[in-house]
Amino acid sequence: MDGCEAVDRELDKVLTKFGGIDAHVERTTTNLIHSLSRLQEQFETDAGDFELTTTQASIVCDAVNQAREAVGRIATEHRDLHSTVSKVGKAIDRNLNPDFGTITRDGIFSGERAKILTQVVCQHLYRQGMLDIGDALCQESDQELDSQHKEPFIELHRILDALKRHDLEPALLWATENCEALAAQGSTLEFKLHRLAFLNLIKKGPKHQSESIRYARDNFCRFVKRHEKEVQVLMGSLLFVPGNVEASPYGHLFDNTLWDDIQETFTRDACARLGLSVDSPLAVCFAAGCIALPALLNICQAMQARQVSSIWNGKDELPIEIDLGKEFHYHSVFACPILRQQASESNPPMRLTCGHVISRDALHKLASGNKLKCPYCPGEQNPNDARQIVF
Ligand SMILES: [Zn+2]
């Protein structure tokens, strides 16, 4: 990330310089063209053959010299730009590693995996609302993506677009259709949508006051238990309808925060309702890769320098542990206390009869025949009694 920022700084310098030169060139050439065309017009109005007087000749000479000088200056400025641009290239070379070959395996994305990767990219595009690009990718890569991967996103984006335009109708319709499921997952979406609809009525002024009250009666009753404070605040805002409610102590209800919040709430709750993750899996992998790559590149360089790169046999585990930070913690991962390896599908955690848990490989290593002594307590048992644990 630091590398990207360093390149970004160089890029900013180039853009500033570009902007400056652009404005200057524009100004100079306009002036130049203007004065030369004036001169040309003058020549054309002086009809017939004539000879230039000395003064006229010197005016023409001056104009030509001026033009030559200006063009020379522009050329020099343009040349200076080259060095600034080439600094960006150097910053990229200095800050970013172009060779990721050492930390990947040949053919990792070939065959069936290439197909899966394309599907993941398509799903990401659909998720971002870039439906036509997703369709084009499917078509060009000769893949048929199940419509169930696409349709939920089409609907989500249609509703989100409406919310961005401050149109609550589609979202309210969706929330009403799914109200039971939303309530079961503890969603606040429906209340927040009705709150915005109510505030829209309030904003319309005193003429719509009775309509606002009716809306509140019809819709807020079932939310009072859970959102008592918020409903009280909304009812309080009614007092200021005859005046200017947006300049009242309730003015904060009308800034854009509630609209930003509703888009977030809708995306989160609708994804949960549809069984989708809020973040795109591809975006999460990419972000995790950006954090992990620098550390991996460093360790690979160190391993190569010491000629021990074969230690990392390129299987399903990394040569070092990389902490991606809390936001990447999705579920607990079991690490075997004996072999100090993370559990995997082929080496899952096993619960011994005494309650201690070790990996299956460790279990096999510790067992002798039908006997296994737990490494943590004196319990002796049959290794076949151990049960696999699924987190
Ligand atoms: Zn034990």
Residues whose N, C-alpha, C, O or C-beta is under 5 A from the ligand:
A	BS01	ZN	C354 H356 C374 Y376 C377 G379
